[in-house]
Amino acid sequence: SAWWGIITADYMKDIETSLRTCAKDPKAALEYYDELWHQLVDAADQPGKPPSKTFIPALKKIAKEVAKIPLKQTVEETPKVLVVGEIYVRRDDFAVDELIKHFSKRGIIAKVSGVSEWIYYCDHTRKHDIQKRLNLIPWYRRVFSKPYREMIMWKLEQWWKHDKDKKIKESLSESKLVPNTPHNMDEIMGNAEEHFVHSDLYSEISISSGVASTAMLEDYSGVVNISPFACLIGRVIEGLITPWSRERKFPIMSVEIDGDILPPNIINKLEIFMLNVLRFRNNPETFELIESEDSDKIAVDRKIIKD
């Protein structure tokens, strides 16, 4: 039941974020979404019934209702940025809500990396550890070893988790408001190891850098690295992905949250970042980053994009 709840919460958060950007009337859309969310909570709160009998029908019903909300643009037409970084901050509404609000006003979807991503990453590190112990055992003894049995159980667990993940996503597919996100942890960690750090480094540094690079090589137009104030992990992530992104002319921004509203200097950086995202989305072939010293050109560039 916990896994069903985690996956559902991640996808429902994606729908909420997409509605804030894509709905013709975001306020009315979010009010209706809140009603649907409470209906889902009531449907899930049925002791004795398996999640497949409660979550799936409720999600399909919600997807049909959400699909009726008028949109000014589709998710596919909308530029998207991925919010990565320290896990407890990026999944806290108090920390990310102001960022999402600014992005939605500019017509950008801020996709926040989900809790399920972190769980899949923890599973990947567990597999990595099992494989290392298995490699230390002679081949003729492996099939009878404890690591071999652990690997079989790991594969069964992964099959179960991905199967439930797929069913929940398919149940919400009719809404057409769940943006595609890098989901293959082997690919994500392969990119992290190729461009940034070795897989033996177990932390948000590995997963955030890996998923950021994977997203930018797919359909995303920018990455925001969020962390608590003076967080070491956040600054290491910034030190890894910023040079990589700038070398490829990918929009990148790091934000440290200290519990207060965003100060004017961060808002200014955010405005420049959003303009970079829009320019990258419109014409990535000729895209060039706008730096802070170029901020006097923002008004002109905004007019060009608008026209």
Contacts in CASP RR format, 6 or more apart in sequence:
PFRMAT RR
TARGET T0000
AUTHOR 0000-0000-0000
METHOD contacts of the structure
MODEL  1
SAWWGIITADYMKDIETSLRTCAKDPKAALEYYDELWHQLVDAADQPGKP
PSKTFIPALKKIAKEVAKIPLKQTVEETPKVLVVGEIYVRRDDFAVDELI
KHFSKRGIIAKVSGVSEWIYYCDHTRKHDIQKRLNLIPWYRRVFSKPYRE
MIMWKLEQWWKHDKDKKIKESLSESKLVPNTPHNMDEIMGNAEEHFVHSD
LYSEISISSGVASTAMLEDYSGVVNISPFACLIGRVIEGLITPWSRERKF
PIMSVEIDGDILPPNIINKLEIFMLNVLRFRNNPETFELIESEDSDKIAV
DRKIIKD
1 51 0 8 1.000
3 161 0 8 1.000
3 164 0 8 1.000
4 44 0 8 1.000
4 51 0 8 1.000
4 55 0 8 1.000
4 164 0 8 1.000
4 168 0 8 1.000
5 44 0 8 1.000
5 51 0 8 1.000
5 55 0 8 1.000
6 115 0 8 1.000
6 116 0 8 1.000
6 119 0 8 1.000
7 116 0 8 1.000
7 164 0 8 1.000
7 165 0 8 1.000
7 168 0 8 1.000
7 169 0 8 1.000
8 40 0 8 1.000
8 44 0 8 1.000
8 55 0 8 1.000
8 59 0 8 1.000
8 168 0 8 1.000
9 115 0 8 1.000
10 114 0 8 1.000
10 115 0 8 1.000
10 116 0 8 1.000
11 168 0 8 1.000
11 169 0 8 1.000
11 172 0 8 1.000
11 178 0 8 1.000
12 37 0 8 1.000
12 40 0 8 1.000
12 172 0 8 1.000
13 112 0 8 1.000
13 114 0 8 1.000
14 111 0 8 1.000
14 177 0 8 1.000
14 178 0 8 1.000
14 179 0 8 1.000
14 181 0 8 1.000
15 33 0 8 1.000
15 66 0 8 1.000
15 172 0 8 1.000
15 175 0 8 1.000
15 177 0 8 1.000
15 178 0 8 1.000
16 30 0 8 1.000
16 33 0 8 1.000
17 100 0 8 1.000
17 104 0 8 1.000
17 109 0 8 1.000
17 110 0 8 1.000
17 111 0 8 1.000
17 112 0 8 1.000
18 75 0 8 1.000
18 78 0 8 1.000
18 109 0 8 1.000
18 177 0 8 1.000
18 178 0 8 1.000
18 179 0 8 1.000
19 26 0 8 1.000
19 29 0 8 1.000
19 30 0 8 1.000
19 33 0 8 1.000
19 66 0 8 1.000
19 69 0 8 1.000
19 177 0 8 1.000
20 26 0 8 1.000
20 29 0 8 1.000
20 30 0 8 1.000
20 100 0 8 1.000
20 101 0 8 1.000
20 104 0 8 1.000
21 78 0 8 1.000
21 103 0 8 1.000
21 104 0 8 1.000
21 107 0 8 1.000
21 108 0 8 1.000
21 109 0 8 1.000
22 71 0 8 1.000
22 72 0 8 1.000
22 73 0 8 1.000
22 74 0 8 1.000
22 75 0 8 1.000
22 78 0 8 1.000
22 109 0 8 1.000
22 177 0 8 1.000
23 29 0 8 1.000
23 30 0 8 1.000
23 69 0 8 1.000
23 70 0 8 1.000
23 71 0 8 1.000
23 72 0 8 1.000
24 70 0 8 1.000
24 71 0 8 1.000
24 72 0 8 1.000
25 70 0 8 1.000
26 104 0 8 1.000
29 69 0 8 1.000
32 65 0 8 1.000
32 69 0 8 1.000
33 66 0 8 1.000
36 62 0 8 1.000
36 65 0 8 1.000
36 66 0 8 1.000
39 58 0 8 1.000
39 61 0 8 1.000
39 62 0 8 1.000
40 55 0 8 1.000
40 58 0 8 1.000
40 59 0 8 1.000
40 62 0 8 1.000
43 54 0 8 1.000
43 55 0 8 1.000
43 57 0 8 1.000
43 58 0 8 1.000
44 51 0 8 1.000
44 54 0 8 1.000
44 55 0 8 1.000
44 58 0 8 1.000
46 54 0 8 1.000
52 167 0 8 1.000
55 168 0 8 1.000
55 171 0 8 1.000
56 167 0 8 1.000
56 168 0 8 1.000
56 171 0 8 1.000
59 168 0 8 1.000
59 171 0 8 1.000
59 172 0 8 1.000
60 171 0 8 1.000
60 174 0 8 1.000
62 172 0 8 1.000
62 175 0 8 1.000
63 171 0 8 1.000
63 172 0 8 1.000
63 173 0 8 1.000
63 174 0 8 1.000
63 175 0 8 1.000
64 174 0 8 1.000
66 175 0 8 1.000
66 177 0 8 1.000
67 174 0 8 1.000
67 175 0 8 1.000
67 176 0 8 1.000
73 107 0 8 1.000
74 176 0 8 1.000
75 109 0 8 1.000
75 176 0 8 1.000
75 177 0 8 1.000
75 178 0 8 1.000
75 179 0 8 1.000
78 107 0 8 1.000
78 108 0 8 1.000
78 109 0 8 1.000
79 107 0 8 1.000
79 108 0 8 1.000
79 109 0 8 1.000
79 221 0 8 1.000
79 277 0 8 1.000
79 278 0 8 1.000
79 280 0 8 1.000
79 281 0 8 1.000
80 108 0 8 1.000
80 109 0 8 1.000
80 110 0 8 1.000
80 111 0 8 1.000
80 179 0 8 1.000
80 219 0 8 1.000
80 220 0 8 1.000
80 221 0 8 1.000
80 222 0 8 1.000
81 103 0 8 1.000
81 108 0 8 1.000
81 109 0 8 1.000
81 110 0 8 1.000
81 111 0 8 1.000
81 220 0 8 1.000
81 221 0 8 1.000
81 222 0 8 1.000
81 223 0 8 1.000
81 224 0 8 1.000
81 251 0 8 1.000
81 277 0 8 1.000
82 111 0 8 1.000
82 113 0 8 1.000
82 181 0 8 1.000
82 211 0 8 1.000
82 212 0 8 1.000
82 215 0 8 1.000
82 220 0 8 1.000
82 222 0 8 1.000
82 223 0 8 1.000
82 224 0 8 1.000
83 90 0 8 1.000
83 96 0 8 1.000
83 99 0 8 1.000
83 110 0 8 1.000
83 111 0 8 1.000
83 112 0 8 1.000
83 113 0 8 1.000
83 223 0 8 1.000
83 224 0 8 1.000
83 226 0 8 1.000
84 90 0 8 1.000
84 113 0 8 1.000
84 207 0 8 1.000
84 208 0 8 1.000
84 211 0 8 1.000
84 212 0 8 1.000
84 223 0 8 1.000
84 224 0 8 1.000
84 225 0 8 1.000
84 226 0 8 1.000
84 237 0 8 1.000
85 113 0 8 1.000
85 204 0 8 1.000
85 208 0 8 1.000
85 225 0 8 1.000
85 226 0 8 1.000
85 227 0 8 1.000
85 233 0 8 1.000
85 234 0 8 1.000
85 237 0 8 1.000
86 204 0 8 1.000
86 226 0 8 1.000
86 227 0 8 1.000
86 228 0 8 1.000
86 231 0 8 1.000
86 233 0 8 1.000
86 234 0 8 1.000
87 115 0 8 1.000
87 118 0 8 1.000
87 204 0 8 1.000
89 95 0 8 1.000
89 96 0 8 1.000
89 226 0 8 1.000
89 227 0 8 1.000
89 228 0 8 1.000
89 231 0 8 1.000
89 257 0 8 1.000
90 96 0 8 1.000
90 112 0 8 1.000
90 113 0 8 1.000
90 114 0 8 1.000
90 226 0 8 1.000
91 112 0 8 1.000
91 113 0 8 1.000
91 114 0 8 1.000
91 115 0 8 1.000
94 259 0 8 1.000
95 226 0 8 1.000
95 257 0 8 1.000
95 259 0 8 1.000
96 110 0 8 1.000
96 112 0 8 1.000
96 226 0 8 1.000
98 261 0 8 1.000
98 262 0 8 1.000
99 110 0 8 1.000
99 224 0 8 1.000
99 226 0 8 1.000
99 255 0 8 1.000
99 262 0 8 1.000
99 270 0 8 1.000
100 110 0 8 1.000
100 112 0 8 1.000
102 267 0 8 1.000
102 270 0 8 1.000
102 274 0 8 1.000
103 109 0 8 1.000
103 110 0 8 1.000
103 274 0 8 1.000
104 110 0 8 1.000
106 274 0 8 1.000
106 278 0 8 1.000
108 221 0 8 1.000
108 274 0 8 1.000
108 277 0 8 1.000
108 278 0 8 1.000
109 179 0 8 1.000
110 224 0 8 1.000
111 179 0 8 1.000
111 181 0 8 1.000
111 220 0 8 1.000
113 181 0 8 1.000
113 208 0 8 1.000
113 211 0 8 1.000
116 165 0 8 1.000
117 181 0 8 1.000
117 207 0 8 1.000
117 211 0 8 1.000
118 207 0 8 1.000
119 161 0 8 1.000
120 161 0 8 1.000
120 185 0 8 1.000
121 185 0 8 1.000
121 189 0 8 1.000
121 206 0 8 1.000
121 207 0 8 1.000
123 154 0 8 1.000
123 157 0 8 1.000
123 158 0 8 1.000
123 161 0 8 1.000
123 185 0 8 1.000
124 185 0 8 1.000
124 186 0 8 1.000
124 189 0 8 1.000
125 199 0 8 1.000
125 202 0 8 1.000
126 154 0 8 1.000
127 151 0 8 1.000
127 154 0 8 1.000
128 199 0 8 1.000
128 200 0 8 1.000
130 147 0 8 1.000
130 150 0 8 1.000
130 151 0 8 1.000
130 154 0 8 1.000
131 147 0 8 1.000
131 151 0 8 1.000
133 147 0 8 1.000
134 142 0 8 1.000
134 145 0 8 1.000
134 147 0 8 1.000
134 148 0 8 1.000
134 151 0 8 1.000
137 145 0 8 1.000
137 147 0 8 1.000
142 148 0 8 1.000
169 178 0 8 1.000
172 178 0 8 1.000
180 218 0 8 1.000
180 219 0 8 1.000
181 215 0 8 1.000
182 188 0 8 1.000
182 211 0 8 1.000
182 214 0 8 1.000
182 215 0 8 1.000
182 218 0 8 1.000
187 214 0 8 1.000
188 207 0 8 1.000
188 210 0 8 1.000
188 211 0 8 1.000
188 214 0 8 1.000
189 199 0 8 1.000
189 206 0 8 1.000
189 207 0 8 1.000
189 210 0 8 1.000
190 199 0 8 1.000
190 210 0 8 1.000
191 210 0 8 1.000
191 213 0 8 1.000
191 214 0 8 1.000
191 217 0 8 1.000
192 199 0 8 1.000
192 206 0 8 1.000
192 207 0 8 1.000
192 209 0 8 1.000
192 210 0 8 1.000
192 213 0 8 1.000
193 199 0 8 1.000
195 209 0 8 1.000
195 210 0 8 1.000
195 213 0 8 1.000
195 244 0 8 1.000
196 205 0 8 1.000
196 206 0 8 1.000
196 209 0 8 1.000
196 210 0 8 1.000
196 213 0 8 1.000
196 240 0 8 1.000
196 241 0 8 1.000
196 244 0 8 1.000
197 205 0 8 1.000
197 206 0 8 1.000
197 209 0 8 1.000
197 240 0 8 1.000
199 206 0 8 1.000
203 233 0 8 1.000
204 233 0 8 1.000
204 234 0 8 1.000
204 237 0 8 1.000
205 233 0 8 1.000
205 234 0 8 1.000
205 236 0 8 1.000
205 237 0 8 1.000
205 240 0 8 1.000
208 225 0 8 1.000
208 237 0 8 1.000
208 241 0 8 1.000
209 237 0 8 1.000
209 240 0 8 1.000
209 241 0 8 1.000
212 223 0 8 1.000
212 225 0 8 1.000
212 241 0 8 1.000
212 245 0 8 1.000
212 252 0 8 1.000
213 241 0 8 1.000
213 244 0 8 1.000
215 222 0 8 1.000
215 223 0 8 1.000
216 222 0 8 1.000
216 223 0 8 1.000
216 245 0 8 1.000
216 248 0 8 1.000
216 250 0 8 1.000
221 251 0 8 1.000
221 277 0 8 1.000
221 278 0 8 1.000
221 280 0 8 1.000
221 281 0 8 1.000
221 284 0 8 1.000
222 250 0 8 1.000
222 251 0 8 1.000
222 252 0 8 1.000
222 276 0 8 1.000
222 277 0 8 1.000
222 280 0 8 1.000
223 241 0 8 1.000
223 245 0 8 1.000
223 250 0 8 1.000
223 251 0 8 1.000
223 252 0 8 1.000
223 253 0 8 1.000
224 252 0 8 1.000
224 253 0 8 1.000
224 254 0 8 1.000
224 255 0 8 1.000
224 273 0 8 1.000
225 234 0 8 1.000
225 237 0 8 1.000
225 238 0 8 1.000
225 241 0 8 1.000
225 252 0 8 1.000
225 253 0 8 1.000
225 254 0 8 1.000
225 255 0 8 1.000
226 254 0 8 1.000
226 255 0 8 1.000
226 256 0 8 1.000
226 257 0 8 1.000
227 233 0 8 1.000
227 234 0 8 1.000
227 235 0 8 1.000
227 237 0 8 1.000
227 254 0 8 1.000
227 255 0 8 1.000
227 256 0 8 1.000
227 257 0 8 1.000
228 256 0 8 1.000
228 257 0 8 1.000
228 258 0 8 1.000
229 256 0 8 1.000
229 257 0 8 1.000
229 258 0 8 1.000
229 259 0 8 1.000
230 256 0 8 1.000
231 256 0 8 1.000
234 254 0 8 1.000
234 256 0 8 1.000
235 254 0 8 1.000
237 254 0 8 1.000
238 254 0 8 1.000
241 252 0 8 1.000
242 252 0 8 1.000
242 254 0 8 1.000
244 250 0 8 1.000
245 251 0 8 1.000
245 252 0 8 1.000
246 252 0 8 1.000
246 289 0 8 1.000
249 280 0 8 1.000
249 287 0 8 1.000
249 288 0 8 1.000
249 289 0 8 1.000
250 280 0 8 1.000
251 273 0 8 1.000
251 276 0 8 1.000
251 277 0 8 1.000
251 280 0 8 1.000
251 289 0 8 1.000
252 273 0 8 1.000
253 269 0 8 1.000
253 270 0 8 1.000
253 273 0 8 1.000
255 262 0 8 1.000
255 266 0 8 1.000
255 270 0 8 1.000
262 270 0 8 1.000
268 292 0 8 1.000
268 295 0 8 1.000
269 292 0 8 1.000
271 295 0 8 1.000
271 298 0 8 1.000
272 290 0 8 1.000
272 291 0 8 1.000
272 292 0 8 1.000
272 294 0 8 1.000
272 295 0 8 1.000
272 298 0 8 1.000
275 290 0 8 1.000
275 298 0 8 1.000
275 301 0 8 1.000
275 302 0 8 1.000
275 305 0 8 1.000
276 287 0 8 1.000
276 289 0 8 1.000
276 290 0 8 1.000
278 305 0 8 1.000
279 287 0 8 1.000
279 290 0 8 1.000
279 301 0 8 1.000
279 305 0 8 1.000
280 287 0 8 1.000
282 305 0 8 1.000
290 297 0 8 1.000
290 298 0 8 1.000
290 301 0 8 1.000
END
